[in-house]
Amino acid sequence: MVLLVPFDGSPLSKAALERATEFADYRDEEIIALSIIPDDEEYARERGWIDADTALDIEAIADRMREQAEAVAPSVSFRYEIPEDVSSMASTATDITRTIREVAHEEGASIVFIGSENAGRVSTPVCSVGSPVSEDPRYDVHIVRHA
């Protein structure tokens, strides 16, 4: 089994990776840091992955994410995905959520560690991937709300 950590380089995703690393010692499971990188310059700029005058380079962003994940957890396996745009009606958050769920299933994740300020609250913000990812009964979810 695998511990899956959606990882975007944010303080909360780093904290989730740290928690997964601590947990992995007890379960003797592999950890996969998963970066979802939409083919969307505006999204990348909003996340601070590229500057205003920099063109989107998904491979370069993935390399930085890998380096950041390995700095937190040197033995982590790293995977990145570019979400498919399966519907013009779907938001980027929906595409990211779908991709996390697909990878969790492919990798046989036993637990998904999500760093989210918003996940698990009574009202679900549109921008949070935490709540939809936590709805899948095939794996447990550990939500990290504090970095």
Secondary structure, DSSP 8 states (H G I E B T S, - for coil): -EEEEE--SSHHHHHHHHHHHHHHHHHT-EEEEEEE--S-HHHHHHTTSS-TT----HHHHHHHHHHHHHHH-TT-EEEEE------TTS-HHHHHHHHHHHHHHHHTEEEEEEE-SSTTSSS--TT-SHHHHHT-TTSEEEEE---
